[in-house]
Amino acid sequence: MKKITFIIPLLLCISIVGCSYTDTKSSSTKPFKRESPPVIDVSSNDTVTNDCCYTGEKLTETEKSNIPFMAIIENSKDARPQSGLSEADIIFETMAEGGIPRFIALFHKNTPKQIGPIRSARPYFLSIAEEYNLPFAHCGGSDEALSTIKTDSSIKSINEIVNGSYFYRDTSRKAPHNLYTSADKIRKYITSKNIKADIASNLSFDNSFWKNKDLSNATVVNLKLNNFYVTNYKFVNGKYEKYMDGVKSIDKNNNLPLTFSNIVVQQTPIKIQSDNLHLDIAMIGKGSGYLFSNGKVEKILWSRSTSNTQTELTTEDGNKVYLSKGNTIWHIIDNSVTPAYN
């Protein structure tokens, strides 16, 4: 991705600036019949009776009533190790300025006591939050993202700039890599503001999908996303352990490695805007990708028709794709990048 790497020096110059309202310019398996996913209003904390639609896992009675939400989490080297990522149901990872990655994580099943470092919003993160119709925590944003938040009332922004009591600074870290929140704080905000949060996902889960002997092995997955960031995965004890820049990724909260049942790789056009800093990432449309699970790989197609619909995943011949039960990391990468695996 040569086209987005030359701006690293500029990013490094602006990375010392704290959060603000505006960033400076700075397989052939036969598919099963499945009903449409339920949409459940949890704003009143009514008990939810279905299993987790984000992971396919069984939920306890307490977990069923949890309000789902998302949080934008920094992924520069200074932000690692992050807090709370091991407890997310789905983590979306894509690029911010200068080819430095950033996460937006979805939490439902678990209640992490610390989440962060929290960072600023971009239009494509808004698109992901809108896709799942969930409130999301962040600190400021780009001009474009903040303008969209201001004019589109359907976007459920929880901005630290105007809601500081629901966030806090960790004095053991230097700004701007020290802003955190918690599941309890964000859920308290959602309840106090009577924000409607939907539990809805079109993801399907069936472990037997991955017993197809025709699927290729993929016990090691490597993603060189640019000259400055590499992430790879090793399949160990039924999960993919994540490494970033050659270092095993852990959760600061519990020292546990970041492991995933599924890795989705969604390929799409990523272009630099006219300011030579911010990115345009195509979230609506069609494209190809890969799904890794259970030490295997399935080449996939993705499609999303509008901003308020969810991304559909199918096999290359148009059949339904099934994930293994468990958590997922979802990479959104440029078309020029191809994962290497064996």
WOPE-V983523 format. One record per residue. N is the residue number from 1. RES is the residue in one small letter. SS is DSSP state (h for helix, s for strand, l for the rest). NEAR is the number of other C-alpha atoms within 12 Angstrom. D_CENTER is the distance of its C-alpha to the mean C-alpha in Angstrom with 2 decimals. Layout:
n->{N | N}
res->{RES | RES}
ss->{SS | SS}
near->{NEAR | NEAR}
d_center->{D_CENTER | D_CENTER}
This chain:
n->{1 | 2 | 3 | 4 | 5 | 6 | 7 | 8 | 9 | 10 | 11 | 12 | 13 | 14 | 15 | 16 | 17 | 18 | 19 | 20 | 21 | 22 | 23 | 24 | 25 | 26 | 27 | 28 | 29 | 30 | 31 | 32 | 33 | 34 | 35 | 36 | 37 | 38 | 39 | 40 | 41 | 42 | 43 | 44 | 45 | 46 | 47 | 48 | 49 | 50 | 51 | 52 | 53 | 54 | 55 | 56 | 57 | 58 | 59 | 60 | 61 | 62 | 63 | 64 | 65 | 66 | 67 | 68 | 69 | 70 | 71 | 72 | 73 | 74 | 75 | 76 | 77 | 78 | 79 | 80 | 81 | 82 | 83 | 84 | 85 | 86 | 87 | 88 | 89 | 90 | 91 | 92 | 93 | 94 | 95 | 96 | 97 | 98 | 99 | 100 | 101 | 102 | 103 | 104 | 105 | 106 | 107 | 108 | 109 | 110 | 111 | 112 | 113 | 114 | 115 | 116 | 117 | 118 | 119 | 120 | 121 | 122 | 123 | 124 | 125 | 126 | 127 | 128 | 129 | 130 | 131 | 132 | 133 | 134 | 135 | 136 | 137 | 138 | 139 | 140 | 141 | 142 | 143 | 144 | 145 | 146 | 147 | 148 | 149 | 150 | 151 | 152 | 153 | 154 | 155 | 156 | 157 | 158 | 159 | 160 | 161 | 162 | 163 | 164 | 165 | 166 | 167 | 168 | 169 | 170 | 171 | 172 | 173 | 174 | 175 | 176 | 177 | 178 | 179 | 180 | 181 | 182 | 183 | 184 | 185 | 186 | 187 | 188 | 189 | 190 | 191 | 192 | 193 | 194 | 195 | 196 | 197 | 198 | 199 | 200 | 201 | 202 | 203 | 204 | 205 | 206 | 207 | 208 | 209 | 210 | 211 | 212 | 213 | 214 | 215 | 216 | 217 | 218 | 219 | 220 | 221 | 222 | 223 | 224 | 225 | 226 | 227 | 228 | 229 | 230 | 231 | 232 | 233 | 234 | 235 | 236 | 237 | 238 | 239 | 240 | 241 | 242 | 243 | 244 | 245 | 246 | 247 | 248 | 249 | 250 | 251 | 252 | 253 | 254 | 255 | 256 | 257 | 258 | 259 | 260 | 261 | 262 | 263 | 264 | 265 | 266 | 267 | 268 | 269 | 270 | 271 | 272 | 273 | 274 | 275 | 276 | 277 | 278 | 279 | 280 | 281 | 282 | 283 | 284 | 285 | 286 | 287 | 288 | 289 | 290 | 291 | 292 | 293 | 294 | 295 | 296 | 297 | 298 | 299 | 300 | 301 | 302 | 303 | 304 | 305 | 306 | 307 | 308 | 309 | 310 | 311 | 312 | 313 | 314 | 315 | 316 | 317 | 318 | 319 | 320 | 321 | 322 | 323 | 324 | 325 | 326 | 327 | 328 | 329 | 330 | 331 | 332 | 333 | 334 | 335 | 336 | 337 | 338 | 339 | 340 | 341 | 342}
res->{m | k | k | i | t | f | i | i | p | l | l | l | c | i | s | i | v | g | c | s | y | t | d | t | k | s | s | s | t | k | p | f | k | r | e | s | p | p | v | i | d | v | s | s | n | d | t | v | t | n | d | c | c | y | t | g | e | k | l | t | e | t | e | k | s | n | i | p | f | m | a | i | i | e | n | s | k | d | a | r | p | q | s | g | l | s | e | a | d | i | i | f | e | t | m | a | e | g | g | i | p | r | f | i | a | l | f | h | k | n | t | p | k | q | i | g | p | i | r | s | a | r | p | y | f | l | s | i | a | e | e | y | n | l | p | f | a | h | c | g | g | s | d | e | a | l | s | t | i | k | t | d | s | s | i | k | s | i | n | e | i | v | n | g | s | y | f | y | r | d | t | s | r | k | a | p | h | n | l | y | t | s | a | d | k | i | r | k | y | i | t | s | k | n | i | k | a | d | i | a | s | n | l | s | f | d | n | s | f | w | k | n | k | d | l | s | n | a | t | v | v | n | l | k | l | n | n | f | y | v | t | n | y | k | f | v | n | g | k | y | e | k | y | m | d | g | v | k | s | i | d | k | n | n | n | l | p | l | t | f | s | n | i | v | v | q | q | t | p | i | k | i | q | s | d | n | l | h | l | d | i | a | m | i | g | k | g | s | g | y | l | f | s | n | g | k | v | e | k | i | l | w | s | r | s | t | s | n | t | q | t | e | l | t | t | e | d | g | n | k | v | y | l | s | k | g | n | t | i | w | h | i | i | d | n | s | v | t | p | a | y | n}
ss->{l | h | h | h | l | l | l | h | h | h | h | h | h | h | l | l | l | l | l | l | l | l | l | l | l | l | l | l | l | l | l | l | l | l | l | l | l | l | l | s | s | l | l | l | l | l | l | l | l | l | l | l | l | l | l | l | l | l | l | l | h | h | h | h | l | l | l | l | s | s | s | s | s | s | l | l | h | h | h | l | l | l | s | l | h | h | h | l | l | s | s | s | s | s | s | l | h | h | h | l | s | s | s | s | s | s | s | l | l | l | l | l | l | l | s | s | l | s | l | l | s | l | h | h | h | h | h | h | h | h | h | h | l | l | l | s | s | s | l | l | s | l | h | h | h | h | h | h | h | h | h | l | l | l | l | l | s | s | s | l | l | l | l | h | h | h | l | s | s | l | l | l | l | l | l | l | l | l | s | s | s | l | h | h | h | h | h | h | h | h | h | h | l | l | l | l | l | s | s | l | l | l | l | l | s | l | h | h | h | h | h | l | l | l | l | s | s | l | l | s | s | s | s | s | s | s | l | l | s | s | s | s | s | s | s | s | l | l | s | s | s | s | s | s | l | l | s | s | l | s | l | l | l | l | l | l | s | l | s | s | l | s | s | s | s | s | s | s | l | s | s | s | l | l | l | l | l | l | s | s | s | l | l | l | s | s | s | s | s | s | s | s | s | l | l | s | s | s | s | s | s | s | s | s | l | l | l | l | l | l | l | s | s | s | s | l | l | l | l | s | l | l | s | l | l | l | l | s | s | s | s | s | s | s | l | l | l | l | l | s | s | l}
near->{28 | 20 | 24 | 36 | 28 | 21 | 29 | 28 | 18 | 23 | 27 | 20 | 15 | 20 | 31 | 19 | 22 | 26 | 32 | 23 | 26 | 24 | 29 | 25 | 23 | 26 | 28 | 23 | 25 | 18 | 20 | 15 | 12 | 15 | 10 | 12 | 20 | 21 | 20 | 28 | 24 | 30 | 28 | 22 | 27 | 18 | 21 | 31 | 22 | 24 | 28 | 38 | 37 | 40 | 39 | 29 | 25 | 20 | 23 | 18 | 17 | 18 | 25 | 27 | 30 | 37 | 43 | 48 | 52 | 46 | 54 | 51 | 46 | 42 | 38 | 33 | 23 | 19 | 33 | 31 | 33 | 42 | 42 | 43 | 51 | 40 | 37 | 41 | 39 | 45 | 42 | 39 | 36 | 45 | 41 | 45 | 43 | 37 | 38 | 39 | 38 | 39 | 45 | 48 | 48 | 47 | 46 | 43 | 35 | 34 | 32 | 34 | 25 | 35 | 49 | 47 | 47 | 48 | 48 | 48 | 47 | 38 | 30 | 36 | 50 | 41 | 37 | 43 | 43 | 33 | 33 | 38 | 33 | 43 | 45 | 46 | 50 | 49 | 42 | 37 | 39 | 33 | 23 | 28 | 31 | 31 | 21 | 24 | 31 | 18 | 13 | 15 | 15 | 23 | 34 | 38 | 44 | 41 | 37 | 35 | 26 | 17 | 22 | 23 | 19 | 30 | 34 | 27 | 26 | 21 | 12 | 11 | 19 | 17 | 22 | 31 | 35 | 32 | 41 | 41 | 42 | 34 | 37 | 24 | 28 | 43 | 39 | 26 | 32 | 32 | 23 | 15 | 18 | 18 | 30 | 28 | 37 | 32 | 39 | 33 | 33 | 30 | 35 | 33 | 32 | 28 | 25 | 21 | 32 | 32 | 23 | 21 | 17 | 14 | 23 | 23 | 23 | 31 | 27 | 29 | 33 | 31 | 37 | 29 | 37 | 28 | 21 | 26 | 30 | 28 | 34 | 34 | 39 | 36 | 31 | 20 | 13 | 22 | 30 | 37 | 35 | 35 | 28 | 29 | 25 | 19 | 19 | 23 | 32 | 25 | 28 | 24 | 24 | 19 | 17 | 20 | 29 | 40 | 35 | 40 | 42 | 49 | 48 | 44 | 40 | 43 | 35 | 30 | 26 | 30 | 28 | 26 | 18 | 10 | 18 | 21 | 31 | 36 | 36 | 30 | 31 | 30 | 36 | 26 | 22 | 23 | 30 | 34 | 34 | 38 | 43 | 46 | 48 | 37 | 35 | 36 | 39 | 41 | 34 | 32 | 29 | 33 | 27 | 26 | 17 | 18 | 25 | 21 | 22 | 26 | 31 | 32 | 34 | 35 | 30 | 22 | 19 | 20 | 23 | 30 | 41 | 42 | 42 | 35 | 31 | 37 | 39 | 40 | 42 | 34 | 38 | 42 | 40 | 35 | 23 | 23 | 28 | 25 | 33 | 22 | 24 | 19}
d_center->{20.64 | 23.71 | 23.24 | 20.51 | 21.79 | 25.02 | 23.64 | 22.53 | 25.76 | 25.21 | 21.75 | 23.39 | 26.01 | 23.74 | 21.38 | 24.04 | 23.89 | 22.41 | 20.30 | 22.31 | 22.37 | 22.26 | 21.18 | 24.27 | 24.63 | 23.63 | 26.03 | 28.22 | 27.53 | 28.88 | 26.26 | 26.70 | 27.44 | 24.74 | 25.07 | 22.68 | 20.05 | 21.39 | 20.36 | 21.34 | 22.03 | 21.29 | 22.43 | 25.72 | 24.31 | 26.15 | 25.64 | 23.30 | 25.01 | 22.53 | 20.42 | 16.68 | 15.46 | 11.91 | 13.51 | 17.12 | 18.48 | 21.40 | 21.03 | 23.75 | 25.41 | 23.81 | 20.25 | 21.06 | 21.83 | 18.72 | 17.15 | 13.43 | 11.46 | 8.34 | 8.64 | 8.21 | 9.09 | 11.42 | 11.70 | 15.30 | 17.83 | 19.29 | 16.22 | 16.24 | 16.37 | 13.73 | 14.29 | 12.63 | 9.84 | 12.28 | 12.39 | 8.91 | 9.11 | 5.74 | 3.10 | 1.86 | 5.12 | 8.05 | 11.31 | 13.00 | 16.80 | 18.84 | 16.41 | 14.74 | 11.01 | 8.57 | 5.22 | 3.96 | 4.32 | 6.52 | 10.00 | 13.05 | 15.22 | 15.49 | 16.76 | 15.98 | 18.78 | 17.03 | 13.53 | 13.14 | 14.34 | 13.23 | 13.45 | 14.11 | 12.68 | 12.95 | 13.82 | 10.93 | 8.53 | 11.37 | 11.36 | 8.00 | 9.34 | 12.63 | 11.71 | 11.23 | 13.90 | 12.53 | 13.55 | 11.35 | 12.71 | 13.32 | 16.46 | 18.12 | 16.89 | 18.44 | 21.55 | 20.04 | 17.08 | 19.57 | 22.08 | 19.86 | 19.04 | 22.80 | 23.96 | 21.59 | 22.17 | 19.68 | 16.74 | 16.28 | 15.92 | 16.64 | 17.85 | 19.34 | 22.06 | 23.71 | 22.51 | 23.22 | 24.57 | 21.20 | 20.05 | 22.04 | 22.76 | 23.07 | 26.39 | 25.95 | 23.63 | 24.45 | 23.06 | 20.69 | 18.72 | 19.93 | 18.42 | 17.06 | 16.88 | 16.92 | 16.05 | 19.74 | 19.92 | 17.13 | 18.56 | 21.96 | 21.12 | 19.83 | 23.04 | 25.32 | 24.29 | 24.44 | 21.08 | 20.47 | 17.25 | 17.04 | 16.07 | 15.63 | 13.97 | 15.73 | 14.38 | 17.49 | 18.25 | 21.46 | 22.07 | 25.29 | 23.62 | 23.14 | 26.82 | 27.87 | 30.01 | 29.62 | 26.01 | 25.80 | 24.95 | 21.80 | 22.01 | 20.96 | 18.18 | 18.29 | 16.21 | 18.24 | 16.19 | 19.08 | 22.08 | 20.37 | 17.20 | 17.13 | 14.86 | 16.36 | 16.41 | 19.53 | 20.21 | 22.01 | 23.28 | 21.16 | 17.75 | 16.08 | 16.39 | 14.24 | 16.32 | 15.70 | 18.83 | 20.88 | 20.09 | 18.70 | 15.59 | 16.41 | 15.51 | 18.09 | 18.65 | 20.12 | 20.46 | 18.78 | 17.14 | 13.47 | 14.08 | 12.46 | 14.41 | 12.61 | 11.22 | 10.54 | 11.65 | 11.95 | 14.75 | 15.57 | 17.83 | 16.74 | 19.69 | 20.94 | 22.29 | 25.97 | 25.49 | 24.59 | 21.65 | 18.78 | 16.97 | 17.01 | 14.28 | 15.51 | 13.20 | 16.33 | 18.66 | 18.98 | 18.39 | 18.25 | 16.08 | 16.10 | 15.16 | 16.08 | 17.20 | 20.30 | 21.38 | 21.63 | 20.16 | 20.32 | 20.23 | 18.61 | 18.68 | 16.17 | 17.30 | 16.46 | 19.60 | 18.88 | 16.46 | 16.90 | 16.48 | 13.71 | 13.16 | 15.82 | 16.00 | 19.54 | 21.65 | 23.56 | 26.51 | 24.69 | 24.44 | 21.70 | 19.13 | 18.64 | 16.04 | 17.43 | 17.12 | 14.62 | 11.01 | 8.71 | 6.67 | 6.07 | 7.76 | 9.07 | 12.45 | 15.93 | 18.52 | 20.67 | 18.57 | 19.34 | 18.14 | 21.14 | 21.63 | 24.61}
